[in-house]
Amino acid sequence: MLISIVAPCYNEEDVIERFHEQVQKIANELLPLGHDMEFVYVDDGSRDRTLPLLSRIADRDSRVRYVSFSRNFGKEAALLAGLKHATGDAVVVMDADLQHPPELIKRMVELRGEGYDQVIARRTRQGDRFTRTLTARLYYRLINRMVDIELVDGVGDFRLMSRRVVDAVVDLTEYNRFSKGLFAWVGFPSTTFEYENAVREHGSSSWSFRGLLNYGLDGLLSFNNRPLRAALYLGMTLLALAGVYTAWIVGAAMINGVQTPGYVTIITAVTALAGVQMIMLGVIGEYTGRIYYEVKGRPHFLVKATNVDRADSRTRGTTKDLIP
């Protein structure tokens, strides 16, 4: 069985060679068991020496295939590019910063042999800050009440997928991609095992609070239209409350006569309704913006350098996806 290791890279010059040494070691251990490997690295527009290092690694190891973007298109685009260029019977997606322990690949291959199409590594939150753990748990509890799929806390991109799962994910050509949700949406027999959270070897995470917030919103909006339905229900509720309030005002006026108008009540009501309207416009705008990006049909990424021949790749993108 040929196993493809897909690793998106962004400014990983301090760790990329060490990462390759470790996955290469795993490849050598699996070779006597009848499993060969290829390594697919996707340079997501790094600003350091990641690309020259990948080129040097490829010169030393003929199993290495790399793709470098013309700019930073984001991890979702890098994952898609890696899956498109992976030719293995099974594909392992993992980060190149060694937060995903390479030794777990052997465990994944073992479970794949039991017939599972997806073998998912679920990290514990040991060592995370309490606030981050609490926020993550609240987020997953909320989102699983709203989306049409199940997202599990601690489950990310680190997983092994069979060829038919990879083909199914690649065939989903939507521009606004949320891979964690797409992996769950395609289904197929899956199993999960836990591993202890690893510390990043070098540097710090490129995820900011704003980036995590946007990522969370992507997960919320990509797999349901319930925020739009909630806007309809909220509007109906406000209309009903307004009717009850109007009836109460009219009744009070008929019994007690016309009183001095409630200035505070009016200002509060106007301000609250204006806030609700802005929120609803924002929700509608989010969905409209996603339609806008889908309709334009731009490629997910553009490539400036690669050692992958077009005829040697299972790329399913348009000709715009791969630029020599």
C-alpha positions as CSV (number, residue, x, y, z in Angstrom):
1,M,0.0,0.0,0.0
2,L,1.3,3.4,-0.9
3,I,0.8,6.0,1.8
4,S,0.9,9.7,1.0
5,I,1.9,12.1,3.8
6,V,0.4,15.5,3.1
7,A,1.9,18.4,5.2
8,P,0.9,22.0,4.7
9,C,3.8,24.4,5.5
10,Y,4.0,28.0,6.4
11,N,7.2,29.5,7.6
12,E,8.6,26.2,8.9
13,E,12.3,26.6,8.1
14,D,13.3,25.8,11.7
15,V,11.5,22.5,11.8
16,I,10.8,21.2,8.3
17,E,14.1,19.1,8.0
18,R,13.6,17.5,11.4
19,F,10.0,16.7,10.5
20,H,11.1,15.0,7.3
21,E,13.7,13.0,9.1
22,Q,11.0,11.7,11.5
23,V,8.4,10.8,8.9
24,Q,11.2,9.2,6.8
25,K,12.1,7.1,9.8
26,I,8.5,5.9,10.0
27,A,8.5,5.2,6.3
28,N,11.6,3.0,6.7
29,E,9.9,1.1,9.5
30,L,6.7,0.5,7.5
31,L,8.6,-0.6,4.3
32,P,9.2,-4.2,5.5
33,L,5.5,-4.5,6.2
34,G,4.6,-3.8,2.6
35,H,3.9,-0.1,2.9
36,D,5.7,2.5,0.7
37,M,5.4,6.2,1.2
38,E,5.5,9.5,-0.6
39,F,5.7,12.9,1.0
40,V,3.6,15.8,-0.4
41,Y,4.6,19.2,1.1
42,V,2.6,22.3,0.3
43,D,4.3,25.6,0.9
44,D,1.6,28.1,1.6
45,G,3.4,31.2,0.5
46,S,6.1,31.1,3.2
47,R,8.2,34.2,3.7
48,D,11.2,32.4,5.1
49,R,13.5,29.6,3.6
50,T,10.8,26.9,3.6
51,L,10.7,26.6,-0.2
52,P,14.5,26.3,-0.7
53,L,14.6,23.7,2.1
54,L,11.8,21.7,0.5
55,S,13.7,21.8,-2.8
56,R,16.8,20.5,-1.1
57,I,14.9,17.7,0.7
58,A,13.4,16.7,-2.7
59,D,16.8,16.5,-4.2
60,R,17.9,14.1,-1.5
61,D,14.7,12.0,-1.4
62,S,12.9,11.0,-4.7
63,R,9.7,10.3,-2.8
64,V,9.2,14.0,-2.0
65,R,6.8,16.1,-4.0
66,Y,6.3,19.7,-3.2
67,V,4.0,22.5,-4.3
68,S,4.6,26.2,-3.5
69,F,1.9,28.8,-3.8
70,S,2.3,32.2,-5.4
71,R,1.2,33.7,-2.1
72,N,-0.5,32.7,1.2
73,F,-3.9,31.2,0.3
74,G,-4.5,29.7,3.8
75,K,-4.4,26.2,5.2
76,E,-7.7,25.1,3.7
77,A,-6.2,25.7,0.2
78,A,-3.0,24.0,1.2
79,L,-4.9,20.9,2.3
80,L,-6.8,20.8,-0.9
81,A,-3.6,21.1,-3.0
82,G,-2.0,18.3,-1.0
83,L,-4.9,16.0,-1.4
84,K,-5.0,16.8,-5.2
85,H,-1.4,15.9,-5.6
86,A,-1.4,12.8,-3.3
87,T,-1.4,9.6,-5.3
88,G,-1.4,7.1,-2.4
89,D,-3.9,4.4,-1.6
90,A,-4.2,6.1,1.8
91,V,-3.4,9.7,2.7
92,V,-2.2,11.0,6.1
93,V,-2.8,14.7,6.7
94,M,-0.6,16.3,9.4
95,D,1.1,19.5,10.4
96,A,4.8,20.0,9.7
97,D,5.4,21.7,13.1
98,L,5.6,18.3,14.9
99,Q,2.5,19.0,17.0
100,H,1.2,15.9,15.3
101,P,3.5,13.0,16.4
102,P,4.8,11.1,13.4
103,E,5.0,7.9,15.3
104,L,1.2,7.7,15.4
105,I,1.2,7.0,11.6
106,K,2.0,3.4,12.4
107,R,-1.1,3.2,14.6
108,M,-3.2,4.7,11.8
109,V,-1.9,2.2,9.3
110,E,-2.7,-0.6,11.7
111,L,-6.3,0.6,12.1
112,R,-6.7,1.1,8.4
113,G,-5.9,-2.6,8.0
114,E,-9.1,-3.3,10.1
115,G,-11.2,-1.8,7.3
116,Y,-11.7,1.8,8.4
117,D,-11.7,4.5,5.7
118,Q,-10.9,7.3,8.2
119,V,-8.6,6.8,11.2
120,I,-8.8,10.0,13.2
121,A,-6.4,11.2,15.9
122,R,-8.1,13.1,18.7
123,R,-5.8,15.2,20.9
124,T,-6.5,15.7,24.6
125,R,-6.5,19.2,25.9
126,Q,-3.9,18.5,28.5
127,G,-1.6,21.5,28.9
128,D,-4.1,24.0,27.3
129,R,-5.1,27.1,29.2
130,F,-8.3,26.7,31.1
131,T,-10.0,29.5,29.2
132,R,-9.2,28.0,25.9
133,T,-10.4,24.6,26.9
134,L,-13.7,26.0,28.3
135,T,-14.2,28.1,25.2
136,A,-13.6,25.1,22.9
137,R,-16.1,23.0,24.8
138,L,-18.7,25.6,24.8
139,Y,-18.2,26.2,21.0
140,Y,-18.5,22.5,20.1
141,R,-21.6,22.1,22.3
142,L,-23.2,25.1,20.6
143,I,-22.2,24.2,17.0
144,N,-23.3,20.6,17.3
145,R,-26.8,21.9,18.1
146,M,-26.9,23.8,14.9
147,V,-24.9,22.1,12.1
148,D,-26.0,19.1,10.2
149,I,-22.9,17.1,11.0
150,E,-21.1,16.1,14.3
151,L,-17.9,17.9,15.1
152,V,-15.8,16.4,18.0
153,D,-13.7,18.5,20.3
154,G,-10.0,17.7,19.8
155,V,-10.5,16.3,16.3
156,G,-8.7,18.2,13.6
157,D,-7.0,17.5,10.3
158,F,-4.6,14.9,11.7
159,R,-6.0,11.7,10.2
160,L,-5.6,8.8,7.7
161,M,-8.1,8.7,4.8
162,S,-8.6,6.0,2.2
163,R,-8.5,6.8,-1.5
164,R,-12.2,6.9,-1.8
165,V,-12.5,9.4,1.1
166,V,-9.8,11.6,-0.5
167,D,-11.6,11.4,-3.9
168,A,-14.9,12.4,-2.3
169,V,-13.3,15.4,-0.5
170,V,-11.5,16.6,-3.6
171,D,-14.7,16.4,-5.6
172,L,-16.3,18.9,-3.2
173,T,-15.2,22.0,-5.1
174,E,-16.8,24.7,-2.9
175,Y,-14.6,27.8,-2.5
176,N,-15.4,28.4,1.2
177,R,-13.9,25.2,2.7
178,F,-14.1,24.0,6.2
179,S,-12.1,20.7,6.0
180,K,-12.9,19.5,9.5
181,G,-16.6,19.6,8.5
182,L,-16.0,18.2,5.0
183,F,-14.2,15.2,6.5
184,A,-17.2,14.5,8.7
185,W,-19.7,15.2,5.9
186,V,-18.4,12.6,3.5
187,G,-18.8,9.9,6.1
188,F,-17.5,6.3,5.5
189,P,-16.5,3.9,8.3
190,S,-14.3,5.8,10.8
191,T,-12.5,5.2,14.1
192,T,-10.9,7.6,16.6
193,F,-8.1,7.2,19.1
194,E,-6.6,9.8,21.5
195,Y,-3.1,11.1,21.9
196,E,-1.5,13.6,24.3
197,N,-1.2,17.2,23.2
198,A,2.3,17.9,21.9
199,V,4.1,21.3,22.3
200,R,5.0,23.1,19.1
201,E,8.7,22.6,18.4
202,H,9.6,26.1,17.1
203,G,8.0,29.5,16.9
204,S,4.4,30.2,17.8
205,S,1.0,29.5,16.3
206,S,-0.1,31.8,13.4
207,W,-3.6,31.5,14.7
208,S,-4.8,34.8,16.3
209,F,-8.0,35.3,18.3
210,R,-9.6,36.9,15.2
211,G,-8.4,34.0,13.0
212,L,-9.9,31.4,15.4
213,L,-13.1,33.4,15.6
214,N,-13.4,33.5,11.8
215,Y,-12.6,29.8,11.6
216,G,-15.4,29.1,14.2
217,L,-17.8,31.2,12.1
218,D,-16.9,29.3,9.0
219,G,-17.8,26.0,10.8
220,L,-21.1,27.5,11.9
221,L,-22.1,28.8,8.5
222,S,-20.7,26.2,6.2
223,F,-23.1,23.3,7.1
224,N,-26.5,24.9,7.8
225,N,-28.8,27.8,7.2
226,R,-30.2,27.9,10.7
227,P,-28.9,31.5,11.4
228,L,-31.2,32.6,8.6
229,R,-34.1,30.6,10.0
230,A,-33.3,32.1,13.5
231,A,-33.6,35.5,12.0
232,L,-37.1,34.7,10.7
233,Y,-38.1,33.3,14.1
234,L,-36.7,36.3,15.9
235,G,-38.6,38.7,13.6
236,M,-41.8,36.8,14.3
237,T,-41.2,36.9,18.0
238,L,-40.5,40.7,18.0
239,L,-43.6,41.2,15.9
240,A,-45.7,39.3,18.4
241,L,-44.2,41.2,21.4
242,A,-44.9,44.5,19.6
243,G,-48.5,43.5,19.1
244,V,-48.9,42.6,22.8
245,Y,-47.2,45.9,23.8
246,T,-49.5,47.8,21.5
247,A,-52.6,46.1,22.9
248,W,-51.4,46.9,26.4
249,I,-50.8,50.6,25.6
250,V,-54.2,50.9,23.9
251,G,-55.9,49.2,26.9
252,A,-54.1,51.4,29.4
253,A,-55.1,54.5,27.4
254,M,-58.8,53.5,27.4
255,I,-58.8,52.8,31.1
256,N,-56.6,55.6,32.5
257,G,-56.5,58.0,29.7
258,V,-53.5,59.2,27.7
259,Q,-50.4,59.4,29.9
260,T,-47.1,61.2,29.3
261,P,-45.2,59.2,26.6
262,G,-42.4,57.0,27.9
263,Y,-39.3,58.5,26.4
264,V,-37.0,55.8,27.9
265,T,-39.2,53.0,26.7
266,I,-39.2,54.4,23.2
267,I,-35.4,54.9,23.0
268,T,-34.7,51.5,24.4
269,A,-37.1,49.8,22.0
270,V,-35.7,51.7,19.0
271,T,-32.1,51.0,20.0
272,A,-32.7,47.3,20.6
273,L,-34.6,46.8,17.3
274,A,-31.8,48.6,15.4
275,G,-29.3,46.3,17.0
276,V,-31.3,43.2,16.0
277,Q,-31.7,44.5,12.5
278,M,-27.9,45.0,12.1
279,I,-27.2,41.5,13.4
280,M,-29.7,40.0,10.9
281,L,-28.2,42.1,8.1
282,G,-24.8,40.7,9.1
283,V,-26.0,37.1,9.0
284,I,-27.6,37.7,5.6
285,G,-24.4,39.4,4.4
286,E,-22.3,36.5,5.5
287,Y,-24.3,34.1,3.4
288,T,-24.5,36.5,0.5
289,G,-20.7,37.0,0.6
290,R,-20.2,33.2,0.4
291,I,-22.5,33.1,-2.6
292,Y,-20.4,35.9,-4.2
293,Y,-17.2,34.0,-3.8
294,E,-18.7,30.8,-5.1
295,V,-20.2,32.4,-8.2
296,K,-16.8,34.0,-9.2
297,G,-15.3,30.6,-9.5
298,R,-11.7,31.6,-8.9
299,P,-9.2,28.8,-8.3
300,H,-8.4,27.9,-4.7
301,F,-4.7,28.5,-5.2
302,L,-2.0,29.4,-7.8
303,V,1.3,27.5,-7.9
304,K,4.6,29.3,-8.5
305,A,6.9,26.3,-8.1
306,T,6.6,22.5,-8.0
307,N,8.5,19.3,-8.8
308,V,5.3,17.5,-9.7
309,D,4.7,16.8,-13.3
310,R,1.2,17.3,-14.5
311,A,1.0,13.8,-16.0
312,D,2.3,12.4,-12.8
313,S,-0.4,13.9,-10.6
314,R,-4.1,13.1,-9.9
315,T,-4.9,16.8,-9.9
316,R,-8.6,17.4,-10.5
317,G,-8.5,21.2,-10.5
318,T,-8.8,23.5,-13.5
319,T,-5.7,24.5,-15.5
320,K,-5.6,27.6,-13.4
321,D,-4.8,25.5,-10.3
322,L,-1.4,24.5,-11.5
323,I,1.0,27.0,-13.1
324,P,4.4,25.8,-14.2
